[in-house]
Amino acid sequence: MKLFIILIILVIFLALIYLRLRPYIKMARRMFGLVRDVRGMGQNETIQPLRSETAVDNKLVRCAACGTWTPATRAVKLRSSSATYCSHTCLETSAARSSKRKTAS
């Protein structure tokens, strides 16, 4: 029974150490993978910069309410109009302004 408790404590201790070192282990694997890729390349091949697959998605759009530039992937857009907003707050503010204009007319 005593040996079993010591074994459990040892396993918990090793698990905690692994959890603390996991980010460093991932970084080391990436670095060794990069070295392996560069070393394995032939003389004809050149190193090409990594391109983001989401480069097209990083298009900036301007908020119709406050004028802030926001990535298109994070912008709020109404289906009924082409206006885009940086947040739901700006959307609600713009809707409140337009409803006040309609009631004032």
Rosetta blueprint (number, residue, H / E / L):
1 M L
2 K H
3 L H
4 F H
5 I H
6 I H
7 L H
8 I H
9 I H
10 L H
11 V H
12 I H
13 F H
14 L H
15 A H
16 L H
17 I H
18 Y H
19 L H
20 R H
21 L H
22 R H
23 P H
24 Y H
25 I H
26 K H
27 M H
28 A H
29 R H
30 R H
31 M H
32 F H
33 G H
34 L H
35 V H
36 R H
37 D H
38 V H
39 R H
40 G H
41 M L
42 G L
43 Q L
44 N L
45 E L
46 T L
47 I L
48 Q L
49 P L
50 L L
51 R L
52 S L
53 E L
54 T L
55 A L
56 V H
57 D H
58 N H
59 K L
60 L E
61 V E
62 R E
63 C L
64 A L
65 A L
66 C L
67 G L
68 T L
69 W E
70 T E
71 P E
72 A L
73 T L
74 R L
75 A L
76 V E
77 K E
78 L L
79 R L
80 S L
81 S L
82 S L
83 A L
84 T E
85 Y E
86 C L
87 S L
88 H H
89 T H
90 C H
91 L H
92 E H
93 T H
94 S H
95 A H
96 A H
97 R H
98 S H
99 S H
100 K H
101 R H
102 K H
103 T H
104 A H
105 S L
